[in-house]
């Protein structure tokens, strides 16, 4: 039977794409909780290990439930292939480390998650891989940092936690000009509001723990790219180092994908209203939100994003003491370093997610003593604004 040509919209893809059904014809995706698989004959086992026969070998390599999650994400992202990982950081580490060797050079934007910075600044040099950190919003900085041995460029956009936006197409053009590959962490935008591969990026990574699960249930990550790069770079690294995603977590993430569009839409609309409220409040020094016209990279956002964000970064006047007073007096919004959840979550980056950075590095990333990062959930927007109104009285 000829394969049907499907021009499905994202919301339809996220419910149906990649589904594999067993002989029982189940409605929901099945959870294949198995370590290994059996073969009908010794010849079949040999053929499968050679790659001459399709099928699964071992769940560390591939699993039917995990495969469904990878296929669905590929359809959404417009990628040829993917490997699902045990966490977002496993995905970042795999995408970077499988791409370089001793003597290679990496260029990365300074504004990034603390654990990503650890891999680039601390871990890679132990293996003879050097790096240069740049101001991500300054394209000349990217150009000036390039060396003959530059193999990878890495960025988050929007960044964690200050929501700086990087011109992905411009950085991709620089990477292409020197034969390097651009890796984009697209967690904050989600694949619904930004598509890095269409903008020229070569590799996209996600912490599926965030919006993709969206309900605080499990860890997961994924790396997406063209099939050639995955076959030649990621496949063996993934197979032999074992950062595989559990089938149960893959099933949970598949369920999260089904509701991703309606969750992200509601959270983004709510975040836009809350950002406007905070921007007008006398106790707030600064608000950074990709949906506002006063965002420093508003022109880039208009070109490469189709929505704002579910996150807001803002500074409370009075520094750390005032920021703590706001956090401690919130009633609905909970303190947590997670994001993308159905519950609204707030954190103080300087003392949590980015505490291991030096004071100078935090300043370079725009993280101040009074900076708070808000992940907007699915609660009623008016209730969230009222919660801030009462909490800010204590700032």
N, C-alpha and C positions, 0 to 999 in steps of 0.2 A: 504493500500500500504506500502510495506517495505521501511524503510528509506534508502536512498542512502548513500553509504559510500563514503565520499569525501576526497580525499587527495590533497586538494587545497593548492597551494602556497600562501604566505601572500598577494601578490598583487591581487590575485583573491578573497581571503577572504574579503579584504577591500573594494571590490566593491559589493559583493553579499551576504556575510554571514549574517544570521539573519533577512533578509528582510521579512516583513509581508505586504501582499497586501490586500487592501479592496475589496469589491465586484466590484469596478470599474476597477481593474487591472492596476493601475497606474505604470508607469515605475520608476519614482523617489519615494523614500519613502514618505509616507503621513505624514503631521504634524497634530497630534491629539491635537488641542488646546481646551482642555476641562478640567474642574476641576473634574467632577465626571462622573459616568456611571449609566445607568438605568438597571433595572432587569425586566424580563418578569413576574415573580411571586414573592410573598412574600417568598415562599419556596426557590426559587432560590437565593434571597438576603441572606437568612439565611445560605444556603449551601456555598455561596461564602465567607461569613465572617468566617465561620468555617474552610474554606480551603478544603471543600469536592468537590467544583465545581470550575473548572478553570475559570479565567476571571479577569477583572480589577474592582476595587472598588472605588479608589480615586487617583487622579494624584500625591498626596503627597506620596503615597505608591508605585505606579507603573503606567506607561502610555505606550501605544503601541509604540510611537516614541522613548521614552527613553529605552524601552525594546529592541528595535532593536539595539540601540547604545551599550547597555550592552552585547547583544549576539555577536555582531561583535567584541567587545573588548575581550570577553572571547575566541573566536575562535583564535584571533591573539596571545593572551597571553598564551593560553593553560590552562586557568582557568575554574573551574567548574561553578562559579557563580560570580556575580558582583553587585554593587550598584553604580549608577551614582549620582554625587553630584553637587551642585551649583557652586563649585570652587575647585581648587586644595587644598587649605587650609581646606576647609570643609571635603575633603576626608582624609587628614592627621589627622585632629582632630578626625574624626569618627573612623578611624582605630585604633588610640591610645586609646582614651577615652573609647571605648566600650570594651576594652580588660583588663582594670584594675579597681581596687577598692581601697579604703583606706587601707593602709598597704602594698600595692604592691610596687615593685621596677622596674624601667626602666633603661636600659643601652643604651646609644646613642652615636654616633660619634660626636665629637665637631664641625667638619666642616659640617655645615648645614645652611639652609636658616633661616634668622632671626626670621620669624614667627613660624617656627617649634621649634626653640630654646625657644621661648616665651611659647609655650604650655608645653614643658618639664620642663623648669627651673622656670617658674613663675606661670602658671595656675595649673599644677598638684599638686604642694605642698599645694595649698589652700584646696585641697580635701584629703590630707594625702597620696599622692602618691609621693614617693621619686625617685630620679634619680642619676645616675653617668654618667658623660661625659668622653669619652675616646678618645685617638688618634686612629682614625678609621683604619689606616694602620698598627697598631701594634696589632697583634692577642693576644699577652700576656696581653695587656691592657684590652681586652675584657674578657679574662679568669679571670683576677684578680678582675674585677669589679663585677663578678657574686655573688649574695647573695642567700640564700635559698628562698627568696620571689621575685626573679626576674621573671617577667612574660612576658616582652616584650623587644626586642632589635630593635633599629631603626637606619637606615643609609640611606644616599644618596650616590649614586655612578654612575657616577662621581659626585663630590660634587659641590655645588654652593658657591663661584664662581671659586675656584682654581682648579677644575677638578681633585682632588685627587680621586684615585680609591681604593675601599675597596674589599678585597677578600670575596665575598658573600658566597661562599661555606664553607669557614673556619668559618665564623661567624655563619652560619646556623648550622654547626656541634656543635658549643658550645651551641647554643640555644636548639638544640635537646637533648643534654646531660643533661640539667637541666629542661626540660619540658617547656621551654619558646618558644615564637613565634617571628620570625624575620619579621619585616616590612621593605620593601625596597621602597624608593622613586626613581623611574626609569625614571624620566622626562628627564634628560640630555642625556641618552643613547637612549631613545625611545624603544618601544617593538621590533623594527626591528634590533637593534644592541646589545641588551642584554635581556636575558630572565631569570629573577630572580627565577621564580618558578622552572625552570629546574636546577638551581644551588642550590636549597634547601630552598630558602626563602618560607615563609608561606603566606605572604600577600604582594601585590604590590599596590602602589598608584601612580596616575598620576594627574598632573595638565593638563587637556585636553585643557586648555587655550593656551598652548604652541604649540608644534609641531602638535598635533592632529587637532586643528583648523587650525593653521599655517598661518592665514591671518589676525590676529588682530581683529576678529569680536566679539567674545563672551567669557564668562567665563564658565568653567566646570571642573569637576574632576571625578575620579572613583576609587573605591576600588575593587580589585579582589582577590579571594582566593578559597578555597574548599567550597563546599556547606554546610558542617556541621558547619564550623566556622561561616559562614555568617548567617545561620539559628539560631545558638545558641548565637551569640555575636552581630553581626552587625544589624540583621533584626529589632529587637525591638528598638534599639537605633535610627536607621534611621527612622523608622515609627513614633516614638513619638517626635523626636527633629526637624524633618522637613528640613534637608539640601538638599531637592530634586532638581533635575535639571529640568529646564523648557523644555517643548516639543520643542519649537522653537530652543533653544540652542542645544538640542539633535540632531535635524535635521541638524543644521549647522555643528555639529561635525561629523555626518555621511558623509556629503559632504566632509569634510576635510580628513576623512579616505580614501576616494577614491583616493586621490592624494598623500597620505603620502609617499609611497615608492619612487616615482620619485622626490619629494621635498627633502626628507632626503638624497637621493643619491647625488643629485646635490649640496646641501648645504655642505655635508661632503667633497666631492671632492674639492670644492672651499675653505673650511676652511683649508684643508691640505696645499694647495698652499699658502694661506695667512700666515699660521703659519710659513712655511719655509721662506717666505719673511721677516716677523718680526724678526725671530730668527737671521737672518743675518744682521739686521739693527743696525748701531752703537749707535742709541739712545734708543735701547731697552735693558733692563737689564736682563729680564727673559721671556721665553715663555713656557707655559704649555699647551700641546695639546696631547690628548690620542692617536693620530695617529703617533706621533714621537717616535723614538727609545730612545730619551733622557728623556722621561717621567719617573718619579721616580718609577712608578709601571708598567713599560712596560711588564714585565713578566706576571703579573696578567691580564692585558688587553688582551694579546695574548690568554689567557686561557678562558676568560669569555665574551669578546666582539667580535662582528663580523665586527665592523667598528670603525672609530675614533670618531668624534663628530662634531656637527654643531657649537660648541662653542670653543672659544679660550680665555685663560687668559694670560695676559702679563703685565709686569711692565715697565713703561717709566722711564728712568733715569731723575732725577730731582724732583721726588716726585709729590705731588698734583698739584703744579703750572704747571709742564710740562704736566701732564696727562690732566689737564683742557685745556691747549693750544692745545693739539691734538684733544680733543673732540670738542672744539669751532671752529676749522678750517676744520673739515670734511665737505664735500659737499654732498656726496651721503648717507653716513652712518649717521643715525639719533640717537639722544640721547633718550633712553627709558629704563625703568627697565624691560620691557617684553623681551621674547626670543622665539626662534623657529618660528619666523615670516618670511613671504616671503621677507620682507624688512630687511636689515642689521641694527642691533641695537647695541648700545654701552652704557655702564653705568660705573660709578665710584662707586664700591660697598661700599667703606668706608663711603661715604656720602649719599648713597641711600638705597640699599637693605639690607645692614648690618650696617647701622648707629646707631642702637639701641644697638649694642654690645659694651662692654667696649673695650678700646684700647688694653687691654691684651687679650681679647677674639678674637679680630680681628687678633692680631699677632699670636695667637695659630692656627688660621685658615689659616694663610699664606696671609692675606690681608694687603697689604702695602699702603702707601700714594699714590704711583704711579701706583697701580694696576687698570687695566681696564678689563672689561669682554665684549667680542665681540660675538654677535650672528650673524652668517653669513646667509644672505638671498639668494635670487635667482637672484640677479643682476649679470652681467657679471663679472667674476673674475678679469680680467685685469683692469676693471674700478675701482673695489674695491681696488686693489693694488695701482693703480695710486692715488686714493683718500688718502690712507695712506702716500704715498710718499710725496705729497704736504703738508699734515697736520703735518707730523713729522718734517718738516723744521722749524716749529714754536715752537717745544718742547724745 
